[in-house]
């Protein structure tokens, strides 16, 4: 009888805990309200800084900005477009137009692999929401600029420039820039864009991934033979470790490539990466990854909330492409991550975090750069995840 009472009591506590969980609709609306409040203030602040865009906070807690040539330049405009989509508020539309315009000259940039980040997050969202005809030219020009970094004998777009360590470095992050090329293919009908994107995705799948479906960060190729020279993890703990944000860039990138091509090999790759992440023994219970899954000081290691934002957004999309069991598992994990990011541990209060939304991002810990700070892309993918959940609810 005593044991039965204990079981009944525990069951009651569990049921009470479940019933007390805030409805996801409320998590979404409250989080987006915070985002609107903070980014309204951020946009007002940026008006006094022509041609600059927010990046992070410096070591003294002051706003750090960059020009449009920095790889994160498209995220703030993109976030403003999402907040306009949510609110319908003309104020956010005006902010988005102004900040998007600051990035336009990057359509001519042939020195960066991140033109996709810069332009598709900003002009891509603007085209989708405002139908601005001139944005088509910006995106097509940017796609052509990005395409110049492709080397056929290697089968990849070059990421960073050559240096003493790498002849032709390709980073897993580059999977995120293929969406711009696929858009350009659909818009122009030029199959060159498609061929570059698919070849890059296939080469990356072949050479970046280990048998357990974790990935290296950097693979460098010989420019003459096209063969792999070195595999490293530049921003992670060690070459053989699983740097968290690198893993989720791959997850997101292959999910997008499946959406754009409907090639089953990309769906399978996305599922395998998702399963590696979700089932990793070092994945914390709340779904906010350590900055590296093999960091030596786990569980005291820093978390990377930006990786969680990217992963949640990717899983929400991926859940729509897979069979029912996997779909439910991916959605449940993404919702857990969103709830954690929306908690006071990660969602910044109005007076903190310099008008950024999400706390505790990690940019490049080995390089002692952007350690435990807000990151503009962490905010962008958190907002995107919220909007994707909201759209699934039919709002």
Beta strands, then each sheet from edge to edge (+ up, - down):
strand 1: 53-57
strand 2: 63-66
strand 3: 150-151
strand 4: 156-157
strand 5: 169-171
strand 6: 218-221
strand 7: 228-232
strand 8: 361-364
strand 9: 369-373
sheet 1: 1+ 2-
sheet 2: 3+ 4-
sheet 3: 5+ 6- 7+
sheet 4: 8+ 9-
end
